[in-house]
Amino acid sequence: MNLAVTGGTGFVGSYLTEYLVKRGHSVIVIDNLHTGRIENLNNIRTEIEFHKLDILEYEKLRKVIKNVDGIFHEAALTEVQESFTKQKEYYDVNVKGTENVFKLAKELGFKVIFASTSSVYGDTKKIPIKENFERKPISPYGDTKLQAEWLAEKYSKLGVNVISLRYFNIYGKGQSSAYAGVITKFMENILKSKPPIINGDGLQVRDFVYVTDVARANFLAMKSKVNYAFVNVGTGKAVSILQLADMVINSSGLKIRPLHLEALEGDIRASVADISLARKLLKWEPKTKLNEWLAKTIPKKQE
Ligand SMILES: NC(=O)c1ccc[n+]([C@@H]2O[C@H](COP(=O)([O-])OP(=O)(O)OC[C@H]3O[C@@H](n4cnc5c(N)ncnc54)[C@H](O)[C@@H]3O)[C@@H](O)[C@H]2O)c1
């Protein structure tokens, strides 16, 4: 297939691009390199077509993707804390930029797999979270993704095939440090023999899903006959931040304890996916186990 990945030099986008190239698909990568890095595609640089391009540049985007069969829309501003201070930028990229992709899909007739987020649910009182739970984001970032989901609804009614995947917490090597998730931050500290830093009491729970599993969910969504859906992409397993800190410390062999700082604004208490719909619609199952991945990725320190 002829495929495009927006945000393809970013964390998820680069794994996804490599996943597609390895399966013989031709891939156009679109990214303005805001947080993405072209080095993330070093393994496959000669096998892809790369365009340094902002998704807000509609006409240029149109030219680049006019012959694709499908597009994976990963490009976004993705940092919850930053979204409180840069609301207009977040709205422009995550809402208007996404609408550009949907508009082009309508005009040119390709399928869209849209990277949504568990943040659209906000601070739910019940876990695991099902797709039909109320969407009530508590950060501007989550709010922009909810607005993008409304656009997915609108454009699907206009005939666009669009599957929105609501990613939970994704982990893997290569997240950019400034925007890194909690696992990357803990690992960065551990590699310097420093304690992981927990915001709040550490009893908040998350659902950590491995980035290659997310790439495979995207691919299955593109291939599936399903033309419109919102689907959770997580593991269904709750891990508290305290448990995560213990796992990271134990994998390193260091004798240290985590440090606690103040809770973060907009930090959700419990976020765990019900993944029955992904199993049913996409025949998808996460394969990588967090504790095994940490154990093989973190070098054991000799004290
Ligand atoms: N990583 C996670 O845990 C997670 C969880 C839920 C949802 N998501 C969503 O998955 C997608 C990928 O996230 P990620 O973790 O890889 O983030 P990332 O920051 O590594 O990737 C985003 C990419 O989009 C690019 N980009 C930003 N603005 C752009 C613009 N205007 N035009 C073109 N490119 C632009 C960036 O340069 C970057 O390469 C995002 O849509 C994000 O909201 C990620």
The ligand as an ORCA input file, in Angstrom:
! r2SCAN-3c Opt
* xyz 0 1
  N       3.215      8.736     23.643
  C       2.079      8.517     24.279
  O       2.046      7.893     25.367
  C       0.774      8.941     23.668
  C      -0.417      8.669     24.379
  C      -1.632      9.052     23.833
  C      -1.663      9.650     22.588
  N      -0.512      9.926     21.924
  C      -0.619     10.566     20.610
  O       0.193      9.827     19.703
  C       0.745     10.708     18.727
  C       2.245     10.529     18.690
  O       2.780     10.877     19.973
  P       4.329     10.761     20.305
  O       4.452     10.295     21.704
  O       5.014     10.017     19.230
  O       4.761     12.301     20.291
  P       5.984     13.005     19.532
  O       6.050     14.409     20.035
  O       7.215     12.166     19.645
  O       5.491     12.987     18.024
  C       4.679     13.978     17.466
  C       5.288     14.341     16.127
  O       4.468     15.323     15.502
  C       5.330     16.300     14.912
  N       4.578     17.547     14.779
  C       4.153     18.382     15.762
  N       3.500     19.418     15.228
  C       3.500     19.260     13.883
  C       2.990     20.003     12.795
  N       2.320     21.148     12.987
  N       3.170     19.532     11.537
  C       3.850     18.377     11.322
  N       4.362     17.629     12.315
  C       4.187     18.061     13.581
  C       6.506     16.401     15.856
  O       7.660     16.978     15.277
  C       6.707     14.947     16.250
  O       7.579     14.292     15.369
  C       0.296     12.095     19.115
  O      -0.836     12.438     18.333
  C      -0.090     11.968     20.574
  O      -1.055     12.919     20.952
  C       0.709      9.575     22.427
*
